[in-house]
Structure formats: C-alpha cells, structure tokens
Amino acid sequence: MMFPECLNAFFVELKGQDWEKAVSQLNNTVKLLFPIMNEYIPHLRAVVRRKAPTTNYVSLRKWRKVILSQYSDATIEVKARFFDEV
C-alpha cells in the first residue's frame, strides 16, 4: 500500500547477527522497487540480535556512502535487538 502524502518508505530486515547481509538485502529490495517508488525517500533499517556496528564502524560508513550515492536523502541504521523510530 502506498501513501502519496507521505514520501517516506521504510524497509526493515531482521537478522541474527549478519548485519552486512541485512543491509545488502535491503539495498537490493530498494533497487527492485525504486522504478515504481522513485518519489519516495528510502529508509533502510536492520535489526540484529547481536553484534550491531557502532555508528562510526568503517564498513557501515561505506554502506551509507553507497546508499546515499544511489538515493538522495536516504537513511540507513543498524541496531541490536530493539529499534525505536521517533
């Protein structure tokens, strides 16, 4: 279901601990849907059971750079166990 008045699209992946695989899958999902959702801002969220990277983790920064180069204003976050979107 799409809501034209809300231009944010949230994509969530749940994983045990492989956060990089979760982010890769999220990125692939957005790539597949982008042709029909190109006016939406993608927000990628990965929730892992354990071993979430810190904000400055080099590999996460690289993923952020990749995502932002493909979709302007996109966001990507990885959290352990619990994710609270305010």
Buried (B, 14 or more C-beta within 10 A) or exposed (E): EEEEEEEEBEBEBEBEEEBBBBBBBBBEBBEEBBEEBEEBBBBBBBBBEEEBBEEEEEEBEEBBEBBEEEBEEBBBBBBBEEBEEE
